[in-house]
Amino acid sequence: MAATGVLKQGEAGGPEEAAVRGIGRGRVLAGVILAVLLPPAVEILVTMVGYRNFAMIMLLQLAVAVAVAAVGGLWPAVVAAVLGSSLLNYFSAEPVGSFSIADPSTLFILLVFLAVACGVGLAVGLATRRAQEAAQAGAEARALNELALRILRSDDTLESFLDKVRAKLGADAVTLLEAVPDDGPQPPPAAHRPAARGGAPRWQVLASSGPQPPLAHAAADHAAVVDGNYTLLLRGGPFSGRHKRLLASFGAFVVAARERQQLVQSRQDNIRLTEGNTMRTSILRAVSHDLRTPLAGIKLAVSSLRQEEVSFSLEDERELLATIEDYTDRLGHLVDNLLDMSRITADAVTPHLRGLAWEHVLQEALRGVPPERIRNEIAPNLPPVEADAGMLERVVANLVENAVKYAPGADIVLQARTGAGIAVHGRPAGELRVVDHGRGVPPSALLDLFLPFQRMDDAGTAKDGRSGIGLGLAVAKGFTEAMGGALTAEPTPGGGLTMVVTLPLWEGEQQ
C-alpha cells in the first residue's frame, strides 16, 4: 500500500538545516553565549583565587567545552574549545601574558586539549541529536500505534479519525477525497489523479476535519495520493520530513479505516438481509399453517350455513356464527401482529406520547378475554405514564393473551406500582405487572421469549393446542421500547411467569 506526497510549499531543508532544527535554534544560541562567557569566567575565577595549576585549569576548560556541547551541539563546543585553549595559552602557559609558548610540550598539550574538546563536543552533539531523533521516532510510533488501536477497537467515524490526523500534523484543515470513475468534465489535476478505471475519475468528499468547508485541490497546501483511490488534502501547519513520513502512514491508516467502515456496513447489510430472510421464511410458515387454520374454519362454517339441503337449528346456527367470529378475531389478531412486526423491523414505529393511566387502556386491551380470568389489582390514582394509547393497548393485549394461552385454568393478575427504585433510562417510571401461575419458563429461556416467531412451547414448555405465530411478545417488546420503556420477564413466586412493563412517568400537564 503506497502513499506518495505532493508538496506545493514548505519543502524540508538539507542536512545542515535538519541538524539545526534537530538541536533547536534556541539551544544553539544559548550554547554560543555560554561558549563566549564560560571560558573567560573560568580564567577570571582561577586568577582571583590565585590558582595556577595548568593541568587542573585545562580540565576545567575541557568541562566547559563538554557543557557547551551538551547545550548547543558541535559548533558552540568548537568556539568554547578554541577560546578556552587561547585563554590557557595567554593566562596559564609560560610565558604568562603572551601567546608565545616557551615549552614545545605545552603547545602539544594545548593542541591535544583542542582536539579532545572538539571531539567531545562532536560526540555530545551527535548523541544529543540521536536522542532527539529517537524521541521523534518514538513519538511517531506512538501516534501511529494510537491511530491503529483506534481503528481496531472502536467504531470511530472518519471525521473523528481526521480530527486526530489534523492534531498530530498541526494542520488547520484535513479533507479525505475518494476517486469515483466518471466521464464527467471535472477530473482532478494530473498529479492527484489515480489510475483510471473505466473512465476519467472524479473526486468526492468522504470526510473533513477543521473549521473550514471541505478543501479543494486548489485550496490545499499539501496533498498525498493514497493507494491510487484516496487523496488527503491539508491546509496549514509545517511539512518537514517527519510530517511527510507521518502523512504517508496516516494515509495507509485512512485506507484501513475506510475499508473497516465498508466491512462493518457490509456486515450490517448482511445481518439485515438475514433477518429479512428469516422474517419472510417465518411469514411463509405462518401463512401455510397458522393463517390457513382460521381461514379453513371460517370457510367450513360458512359452507355449512350455505347448504340448503341441511336445516340447522337456531342453536347450531349460533354456534357456527360464533365460530366464524372467533376465527375472524384470531385471524385479525395474527395479521395485526405480522404488520406490527414488519413496522418494528423496518424502524417505522412513531409513537404519539401523552400521559396515560394504566386503566385507560384496559377495556380495549381485555376485549375478548373472559372476565373471570382477570383479577385487576391496579391501585387507583397512580401517576400517569408516558405512552402511546394504541401501542400500550396492544402491549397489554398481547401480554394478557399470552398469559391466558399458557396458563389455562389460572387467574391472570394485573398489578401496577411506582415509587423509589423504579426507573427506566435514568427517568422515574411506573410498572405494570401481568402475573400468571402457569407452568412458567426455564430461566435459560426467558430472553428467547421475545424473539420473533418464538413460541413458548419452543422454549421448553408443553403445547396446549392453541395456534399462534410467536409474535405477540416480540411486538409487545418492540412497542414498549419504541415508547422509551422496557419489557422484561421474571418467574412468578410459586410458579408461573410475570411480564413487567416499565414506562417513564409523564412529566407534562395532566390530561
Number of C-alpha atoms within 10 A of each C-alpha: 10 11 20 18 19 15 15 10 10 13 12 16 12 8 9 9 10 14 16 16 15 17 21 15 13 12 19 22 14 14 26 21 16 22 28 16 13 19 27 16 12 18 20 13 12 15 13 9 8 9 13 14 11 16 12 11 18 20 13 17 27 25 16 22 33 27 21 32 34 24 26 28 29 26 19 28 33 25 23 34 31 22 21 30 23 17 20 23 22 17 18 23 23 17 14 14 12 12 15 13 15 12 11 9 10 15 15 11 14 20 14 13 20 22 15 16 29 25 18 23 29 20 17 22 25 18 14 19 19 14 13 14 15 12 12 14 13 12 13 18 13 12 17 18 12 13 18 16 11 14 21 13 8 8 12 13 13 19 17 13 20 22 16 17 23 22 15 17 20 16 20 15 25 29 26 26 23 20 24 19 18 16 12 10 9 11 17 17 9 7 11 23 19 22 14 15 11 10 12 19 23 20 22 13 15 15 17 24 25 19 9 12 11 19 22 14 18 9 11 19 21 24 23 23 24 27 16 18 19 27 29 26 24 27 20 16 17 18 21 14 13 15 17 22 16 20 25 20 17 25 26 18 18 24 17 15 22 17 12 15 17 12 12 13 12 12 12 12 12 12 12 14 12 12 13 15 12 14 18 12 12 17 17 13 14 19 15 11 15 19 22 13 17 22 17 12 17 21 13 15 18 15 10 15 16 11 10 8 6 9 12 14 9 9 9 12 15 12 13 20 16 13 18 20 13 16 19 16 14 19 20 14 15 23 14 16 22 22 13 23 23 16 16 18 17 11 11 11 17 13 17 12 15 17 20 20 20 25 16 13 19 16 11 13 21 18 10 12 13 9 11 9 15 18 13 16 11 16 12 10 9 14 19 24 24 24 27 19 19 14 24 25 20 23 25 24 23 23 24 24 19 20 25 20 18 23 20 15 11 16 19 23 19 21 17 20 15 18 11 7 8 16 19 17 11 8 13 19 25 26 25 20 22 24 26 27 22 21 16 22 21 13 11 9 14 17 12 15 22 23 15 20 23 19 22 22 14 14 16 13 15 11 13 11 7 8 16 20 20 24 23 31 25 24 29 27 23 23 28 23 15 19 21 17 24 21 22 15 19 17 19 18 10 9 13 19 24 24 24 19 25 26 28 24 22 20 13 10 7 10 8
